[in-house]
Amino acid sequence: MKVEIWSDIMCPFCYIGKRRFEAGLEQFAHKEDVEIVYRSFELSPNSPKDSTNNIHEMLASKYGMSIEQAKAMNADVGKQAKAVGLDFEFDTMVLTNTFDAHRLIQFGTQHGKGKEVAELLFKAYFTDSRHVGEHETLLEIAEKAGLSREETAAMLTGTQYSEEVRADEEEARRLGVNGVPFYVINRKYGVSGAQPSEAFLEVLEKVWDEDKPLQVIQSDAGQACTDGVCAPGEPNQGSK
């Protein structure tokens, strides 16, 4: 079973949804047979690498609310994060552009470390207040995930994996994805938003039951011909 997750590093519900999905997956009897792939989705592709605004000011400006209202909204999200074991440090988060972070996830995926890179990026942004737009931060994350610092540096200074990021975003548009997190299971079912863990478990079980291999019931009383050969005393059904 393949689960593709469209998300952005700056999306709080993507991190919360990640924990809820993981909790549902942990209860899934066939969790070892699930492949998870992180897909790119930029919530704010035109954001500058370096911003002078904090998260409260950005939300207040974007939604036409007061700073106090923005802080209250973030506090509510922080409570939801706390419920799944996450600490969100809104007051010190560093706003940035996430394009290079997405390229790093793509690079990590090609080397079997996509999930590790995604987790480290989320933690760096929401909990550790790191600047995930700076290459030095991304290099440290790459090393922690088990990637080569030298190869990562070469990738970041060039344009590698830019096309892969854009391809994921175009695929999201074709699928009708206009918000994240968005989960696609076996290209059969889509789940939008940070759903409860029970909802994720339910859809995993549903897809597994619908796609599971044919179960063959065998009995010693059942006779059959194989490879054109029949058991002694049984005529070959393929002969005349």
Beta strands, then each sheet from edge to edge (+ up, - down):
strand 1: 2-7
strand 2: 35-40
strand 3: 182-185
strand 4: 189-192
sheet 1: 2+ 1+ 3- 4+
end
